[in-house]
Amino acid sequence: EVSQKSGRDPLAAQAAQNPLVWAGMATTVGALTMGMRSMLYGDRVMSQKMMRLRVGAQFTTLGLLVATMAYYTALEDKQIAKWSREDMNIPQLEPLPPIPTKSNS
């Protein structure tokens, strides 16, 4: 399916937007594959190292995913707030004058 906005495949658009997440996913899959291969051939030390690398890559990927989502959510919220003021012709409000107080004289 082709994206309406960019005319590109949605996965390609997402990969361009989050390249570190995709690199983390590739690292996770690579470490898992190498760990399983090492386990199959009986190399316990390498298998253990690869499984530890896989856990680290998963943790890093998850952290990058959350950080990217937070960044784009904040960016979108900021843009929506800007559009809302402009589209609805809401003027910037002036601060209210201070409230006079009664002094006991």
Accessible surface in RSA format (square Angstrom, percent):
REM  Atomic radii and reference values for relative SASA: ProtOr
REM  Chains: A
REM  Algorithm: Lee & Richards
REM  Probe-radius: 1.40
REM  Slices: 20
REM RES _ NUM      All-atoms   Total-Side   Main-Chain    Non-polar    All polar
REM                ABS   REL    ABS   REL    ABS   REL    ABS   REL    ABS   REL
RES GLU A   1   183.21 105.2 124.07  93.9  59.14 140.8  55.29 106.9 127.92 104.4
RES VAL A   2    94.47  62.2  81.84  74.1  12.62  30.4  81.84  71.1  12.62  34.2
RES SER A   3    29.97  25.3  21.42  28.6   8.55  19.7   9.87  21.0  20.09  28.1
RES GLN A   4   180.09 100.7 146.88 107.3  33.21  79.1  61.51 130.9 118.58  89.9
RES LYS A   5   204.04  99.5 165.11 101.3  38.93  92.7 116.38 104.8  87.66  93.4
RES SER A   6    61.35  51.8  27.23  36.3  34.11  78.6  36.64  78.0  24.70  34.6
RES GLY A   7    51.10  63.0   0.00   N/A  51.10  63.0  25.27  69.3  25.83  57.9
RES ARG A   8   112.17  47.1 106.64  54.4   5.53  13.2  52.49  71.7  59.68  36.2
RES ASP A   9    68.85  48.2  63.20  62.9   5.65  13.4  27.37  64.4  41.48  41.4
RES PRO A  10    60.75  44.3  55.08  50.2   5.67  20.6  57.36  47.4   3.39  21.1
RES LEU A  11   107.02  59.6 105.90  75.8   1.11   2.8 106.19  74.6   0.82   2.2
RES ALA A  12    47.82  44.0  36.54  56.4  11.28  25.7  43.75  61.6   4.07  10.8
RES ALA A  13    27.88  25.6  23.99  37.0   3.89   8.9  24.24  34.1   3.63   9.6
RES GLN A  14    88.79  49.7  86.61  63.3   2.18   5.2  17.48  37.2  71.31  54.1
RES ALA A  15    35.99  33.1  32.50  50.2   3.49   7.9  32.82  46.2   3.17   8.4
RES ALA A  16    63.02  57.9  30.92  47.7  32.10  73.0  41.96  59.1  21.06  55.8
RES GLN A  17    90.06  50.4  71.62  52.3  18.45  43.9  21.54  45.9  68.52  52.0
RES ASN A  18    22.55  15.5  18.75  18.1   3.80   9.2   3.86   9.3  18.69  18.1
RES PRO A  19    81.27  59.2  73.97  67.4   7.30  26.5  76.61  63.3   4.65  28.9
RES LEU A  20   115.70  64.4 114.03  81.6   1.66   4.2 114.03  80.1   1.66   4.5
RES VAL A  21     9.17   6.0   9.14   8.3   0.04   0.1   9.14   7.9   0.04   0.1
RES TRP A  22    81.53  32.7  77.73  37.6   3.80   8.9  74.08  39.5   7.45  12.1
RES ALA A  23    53.89  49.5  44.68  68.9   9.21  20.9  52.29  73.6   1.60   4.2
RES GLY A  24    11.14  13.7   0.00   N/A  11.14  13.7  10.36  28.4   0.78   1.7
RES MET A  25    82.91  42.9  80.83  53.5   2.09   5.0  66.47  56.5  16.45  21.8
RES ALA A  26    66.40  61.1  50.41  77.8  15.99  36.4  58.48  82.4   7.92  21.0
RES THR A  27    64.31  45.7  54.91  55.7   9.39  22.4  38.78  52.1  25.53  38.6
RES THR A  28    19.26  13.7  19.26  19.5   0.00   0.0  18.31  24.6   0.95   1.4
RES VAL A  29    93.77  61.7  93.58  84.7   0.19   0.5  93.77  81.5   0.00   0.0
RES GLY A  30    32.33  39.9   0.00   N/A  32.33  39.9  32.08  88.0   0.26   0.6
RES ALA A  31     4.16   3.8   0.12   0.2   4.04   9.2   2.00   2.8   2.16   5.7
RES LEU A  32    76.16  42.4  76.16  54.5   0.00   0.0  76.16  53.5   0.00   0.0
RES THR A  33    80.05  56.9  74.61  75.6   5.44  13.0  62.68  84.2  17.36  26.2
RES MET A  34    84.10  43.6  84.10  55.7   0.00   0.0  60.63  51.5  23.47  31.1
RES GLY A  35     0.00   0.0   0.00   N/A   0.00   0.0   0.00   0.0   0.00   0.0
RES MET A  36   105.32  54.5 101.06  66.9   4.25  10.1  90.66  77.1  14.66  19.4
RES ARG A  37   128.03  53.8 123.37  62.9   4.66  11.1  34.54  47.2  93.49  56.7
RES SER A  38     7.79   6.6   4.56   6.1   3.23   7.4   3.26   7.0   4.53   6.3
RES MET A  39   109.21  56.6  93.35  61.8  15.86  37.8  62.12  52.8  47.08  62.4
RES LEU A  40   145.03  80.8 114.14  81.7  30.89  77.6 121.08  85.0  23.94  64.4
RES TYR A  41   156.41  73.0 122.64  69.8  33.78  87.9  85.01  63.9  71.41  88.0
RES GLY A  42    54.95  67.8   0.00   N/A  54.95  67.8  31.96  87.7  22.99  51.5
RES ASP A  43    69.01  48.3  62.12  61.8   6.89  16.3  25.07  59.0  43.94  43.8
RES ARG A  44   206.22  86.6 197.79 100.8   8.43  20.1  71.00  97.0 135.21  81.9
RES VAL A  45   102.60  67.5  97.45  88.2   5.15  12.4 102.16  88.8   0.44   1.2
RES MET A  46    75.80  39.3  74.77  49.5   1.03   2.5  73.91  62.8   1.89   2.5
RES SER A  47     8.35   7.1   8.35  11.1   0.00   0.0   4.14   8.8   4.21   5.9
RES GLN A  48    91.04  50.9  89.79  65.6   1.26   3.0  25.45  54.2  65.60  49.8
RES LYS A  49   119.12  58.1 113.57  69.7   5.55  13.2  63.61  57.3  55.51  59.1
RES MET A  50    36.39  18.8  36.39  24.1   0.00   0.0  32.13  27.3   4.27   5.7
RES MET A  51    33.96  17.6  33.74  22.3   0.22   0.5  24.62  20.9   9.34  12.4
RES ARG A  52   160.19  67.3 148.66  75.8  11.52  27.4  57.42  78.5 102.77  62.3
RES LEU A  53    86.13  48.0  79.12  56.6   7.01  17.6  85.33  59.9   0.80   2.1
RES ARG A  54    56.93  23.9  56.93  29.0   0.00   0.0   3.89   5.3  53.04  32.1
RES VAL A  55    82.71  54.4  82.11  74.3   0.60   1.4  82.11  71.3   0.60   1.6
RES GLY A  56    34.54  42.6   0.00   N/A  34.54  42.6  33.79  92.7   0.74   1.7
RES ALA A  57    10.51   9.7   2.21   3.4   8.30  18.9   9.32  13.1   1.19   3.2
RES GLN A  58    83.74  46.8  77.69  56.8   6.05  14.4  24.59  52.3  59.15  44.9
RES PHE A  59   158.80  79.4 153.20  94.9   5.60  14.6 157.41  95.4   1.39   4.0
RES THR A  60    77.72  55.3  71.64  72.6   6.08  14.5  53.16  71.4  24.56  37.1
RES THR A  61    15.57  11.1  15.57  15.8   0.00   0.0  15.57  20.9   0.00   0.0
RES LEU A  62   107.07  59.6 104.53  74.8   2.54   6.4 106.74  75.0   0.33   0.9
RES GLY A  63    41.26  50.9   0.00   N/A  41.26  50.9  35.29  96.9   5.97  13.4
RES LEU A  64    51.70  28.8  50.51  36.1   1.19   3.0  50.76  35.7   0.93   2.5
RES LEU A  65    65.71  36.6  65.71  47.0   0.00   0.0  65.71  46.1   0.00   0.0
RES VAL A  66    87.20  57.4  86.45  78.3   0.75   1.8  86.56  75.2   0.64   1.7
RES ALA A  67    57.66  53.0  46.76  72.2  10.91  24.8  53.14  74.8   4.52  12.0
RES THR A  68    28.65  20.4  24.10  24.4   4.56  10.9  12.31  16.5  16.35  24.7
RES MET A  69   114.72  59.4 109.65  72.6   5.07  12.1  98.76  84.0  15.95  21.1
RES ALA A  70    61.15  56.2  47.86  73.9  13.30  30.2  56.50  79.6   4.65  12.3
RES TYR A  71   130.31  60.8 122.36  69.6   7.95  20.7  93.79  70.5  36.51  45.0
RES TYR A  72    76.53  35.7  73.68  41.9   2.85   7.4  48.63  36.5  27.90  34.4
RES THR A  73    79.23  56.3  74.49  75.5   4.73  11.3  54.51  73.2  24.72  37.4
RES ALA A  74    63.27  58.2  51.83  80.0  11.44  26.0  57.81  81.4   5.46  14.5
RES LEU A  75    87.09  48.5  83.25  59.6   3.84   9.7  85.90  60.3   1.19   3.2
RES GLU A  76   104.88  60.2 100.17  75.8   4.71  11.2  25.92  50.1  78.96  64.5
RES ASP A  77    82.48  57.8  76.41  76.1   6.07  14.3  28.33  66.7  54.15  54.0
RES LYS A  78   152.13  74.2 143.42  88.0   8.71  20.7  93.22  83.9  58.91  62.7
RES GLN A  79    64.11  35.9  62.94  46.0   1.17   2.8  20.24  43.1  43.87  33.3
RES ILE A  80    81.95  46.6  81.95  61.1   0.00   0.0  81.95  59.0   0.00   0.0
RES ALA A  81    49.10  45.1  41.33  63.8   7.77  17.7  47.69  67.2   1.41   3.7
RES LYS A  82    97.88  47.8  97.19  59.6   0.69   1.6  46.95  42.3  50.94  54.3
RES TRP A  83   130.62  52.4 130.62  63.2   0.00   0.0 113.87  60.7  16.76  27.2
RES SER A  84    45.23  38.2  39.92  53.3   5.32  12.2  24.56  52.3  20.68  29.0
RES ARG A  85   104.15  43.7 102.04  52.0   2.12   5.0  31.54  43.1  72.62  44.0
RES GLU A  86   101.01  58.0  81.93  62.0  19.07  45.4  46.06  89.1  54.95  44.9
RES ASP A  87   112.00  78.5  81.41  81.0  30.59  72.3  29.55  69.5  82.45  82.2
RES MET A  88   129.34  67.0 103.52  68.5  25.83  61.5  93.43  79.4  35.91  47.6
RES ASN A  89   128.59  88.7 104.22 100.7  24.37  58.7  34.28  82.5  94.31  91.2
RES ILE A  90    81.80  46.6  70.76  52.7  11.04  26.6  72.23  52.0   9.58  26.0
RES PRO A  91    96.58  70.4  83.32  76.0  13.25  48.2  94.49  78.0   2.09  13.0
RES GLN A  92   130.24  72.8 112.66  82.3  17.58  41.9  61.21 130.3  69.03  52.4
RES LEU A  93   157.43  87.7 130.08  93.1  27.35  68.7 131.44  92.3  25.99  69.9
RES GLU A  94   144.27  82.8 127.75  96.6  16.52  39.3  58.76 113.6  85.52  69.8
RES PRO A  95   120.33  87.7  93.88  85.6  26.45  96.1 105.49  87.1  14.85  92.3
RES LEU A  96   162.68  90.6 139.65  99.9  23.03  57.9 139.88  98.2  22.79  61.3
RES PRO A  97   105.38  76.8  90.77  82.7  14.62  53.1  97.31  80.3   8.07  50.2
RES PRO A  98   124.21  90.5 101.90  92.9  22.30  81.1 113.25  93.5  10.96  68.1
RES ILE A  99   151.06  86.0 134.70 100.4  16.36  39.4 135.98  97.9  15.08  40.9
RES PRO A 100   123.64  90.1  97.57  88.9  26.06  94.7 108.80  89.8  14.84  92.2
RES THR A 101   122.75  87.3  93.16  94.4  29.59  70.5  69.01  92.7  53.74  81.2
RES LYS A 102   204.51  99.8 172.10 105.6  32.41  77.2 121.14 109.0  83.38  88.8
RES SER A 103    93.89  79.3  67.09  89.5  26.80  61.7  46.41  98.8  47.48  66.5
RES ASN A 104   160.36 110.6 121.99 117.9  38.37  92.4  38.63  93.0 121.73 117.7
RES SER A 105   150.46 127.1  67.69  90.3  82.77 190.7  81.33 173.2  69.13  96.8
END  Absolute sums over single chains surface
CHAIN  1 A     9265.9       7905.3       1360.6       6134.4       3131.5
END  Absolute sums over all chains
TOTAL          9265.9       7905.3       1360.6       6134.4       3131.5
